[in-house]
Amino acid sequence: MKAVAVSKFKDIPVVMDLPKPAVRPGTVLVKVAAAGMNPFDWKMIDGIMDDGKTKHQFPLIMGVDGAGTIEEVGEGVTRFKVGDKIYGQFIHSPIGEGSYAEYAIVPEKSGITKAPSGISAVEAAAVPTSGMTAQQLLDKLDLQEGNTLLIVGATGGVGSFAVQLAAAQGIHVIATVSDEAGAERMKKLGAAETINYKTASLTGQVKEKYPEGVDGLLDLISNSENFEAHLDLLKPGSGALTTAFVAKEEALKSRNLHGGNFETQGSAASLDTLTLIIDRGGLTIPVENKIRLEDAPAAIALSRQAKAKGKTVIVIGADFV
């Protein structure tokens, strides 16, 4: 089978011909239709999980998010049967049996579940990490209907889901954008207003519109210095979360704010909640780019340089619909 993999940490990913994996007890063999790309994917091949506790195997096949059809079930599997259409996070120990491949082995107890009905595998593959992250960020902030939420990095995968989920809760979403196309897309997804940070200072624009401050902040892209500057845009007692792990506890405490660095906890239950929302038509899946396995190394390079735009999905096999 074809897969995007590395032979050692920090190698440049390449498309390899590798053996089709054999199903093991407690696992399912998935014929992968599509794989969603996330920055965490290349952080894994850089060794972010090389803590001495997590097993890795080489060649290390990349990819966390995926969607596909179960081709075979291992001994003891009860949640799934052959032919089930599934999606979710394929990550498990040993690291290296990822979704950037024509076939993948996934434990049935990992973060996979039956795919939403009525959407394509490409759309399903775009959901897991970004969708769960957005959902859990909003749960953590615990804003109320009518509150104001500033989302910095709104046009990316996580941001696009967060805008929709927050708007559906009656939250007044302020989305940052870099151009008119981004502004139009954010408003279609439910943002009440947009702020173009390229036309003038973001902090200046927000302070002018909201001199008393906003009720919450989701910052998905900023460095430590900029994140700290954005904290001054919040009302005392508000919450601020960052997925970039740049928050300093003292900076939050000194401003009487709560929150900080945020890490997603993937689970089948969390995905099932998203499935219900998707099946009710409550989410537009923000797939911006569709590529082939052969294009993945170049797309990974763009992601490393923070030049990737929107959600990218690798189309690998037959689609659901």
Secondary structure, DSSP 8 states (H G I E B T S, - for coil): -EEEEESSTT---EEEE-------TTEEEEEEEEEE--HHHHHHHTTTT-SSSS-EEEEEE--SEEEEEEEEE-TT--S--TT-EEEEE---SSEEE-SSBSEEEEETTSSEEE--TTS-HHHHHTSHHHHHHHHHHHHHHT--TT-EEEEETTTSHHHHHHHHHHHHTT-EEEEEESSHHHHHHHHHHT-SEEEETTTS-HHHHHHHH-TT-EEEEEESS--HHHHHHHHTTEEEEEEEEESSS---HHHHHTTT-EEEE------HHHHHHHHHHHHTT-----EEEEE-GGGHHHHHHHHHTT---SEEEEE-S----
